[in-house]
């Protein structure tokens, strides 16, 4: 599995988790998605919010990788 495939899986898992947290009745909402009015984004708001979540988690992943790198060099 390539790095891109892993990152896409992470993105879509974040998308699904955020969607089900916000909308427990998600399966009933798909028919209304084209009419969604959220911050003027319409049907693209799930992707935008998932991207924000992905970036936030990515920052924490970079910080964790940097900390691991520091401790590996000392040993």
MODELLER restraints for C-alpha pairs under 7 A, 6 or more apart:
rsr = mdl.restraints
at = mdl.atoms
rsr.add(forms.Gaussian(group=physical.xy_distance, feature=features.Distance(at['CA:11:A'], at['CA:50:A']), mean=6.97, stdev=0.5))
rsr.add(forms.Gaussian(group=physical.xy_distance, feature=features.Distance(at['CA:11:A'], at['CA:54:A']), mean=6.08, stdev=0.5))
rsr.add(forms.Gaussian(group=physical.xy_distance, feature=features.Distance(at['CA:14:A'], at['CA:50:A']), mean=6.09, stdev=0.5))
rsr.add(forms.Gaussian(group=physical.xy_distance, feature=features.Distance(at['CA:14:A'], at['CA:53:A']), mean=6.95, stdev=0.5))
rsr.add(forms.Gaussian(group=physical.xy_distance, feature=features.Distance(at['CA:14:A'], at['CA:54:A']), mean=6.86, stdev=0.5))
rsr.add(forms.Gaussian(group=physical.xy_distance, feature=features.Distance(at['CA:15:A'], at['CA:46:A']), mean=6.96, stdev=0.5))
rsr.add(forms.Gaussian(group=physical.xy_distance, feature=features.Distance(at['CA:15:A'], at['CA:50:A']), mean=4.84, stdev=0.5))
rsr.add(forms.Gaussian(group=physical.xy_distance, feature=features.Distance(at['CA:20:A'], at['CA:26:A']), mean=6.36, stdev=0.5))
rsr.add(forms.Gaussian(group=physical.xy_distance, feature=features.Distance(at['CA:33:A'], at['CA:43:A']), mean=5.43, stdev=0.5))
rsr.add(forms.Gaussian(group=physical.xy_distance, feature=features.Distance(at['CA:34:A'], at['CA:42:A']), mean=6.64, stdev=0.5))
rsr.add(forms.Gaussian(group=physical.xy_distance, feature=features.Distance(at['CA:34:A'], at['CA:43:A']), mean=5.07, stdev=0.5))
rsr.add(forms.Gaussian(group=physical.xy_distance, feature=features.Distance(at['CA:35:A'], at['CA:42:A']), mean=6.60, stdev=0.5))
rsr.add(forms.Gaussian(group=physical.xy_distance, feature=features.Distance(at['CA:36:A'], at['CA:42:A']), mean=4.76, stdev=0.5))
rsr.add(forms.Gaussian(group=physical.xy_distance, feature=features.Distance(at['CA:36:A'], at['CA:43:A']), mean=5.72, stdev=0.5))
rsr.add(forms.Gaussian(group=physical.xy_distance, feature=features.Distance(at['CA:38:A'], at['CA:45:A']), mean=6.51, stdev=0.5))
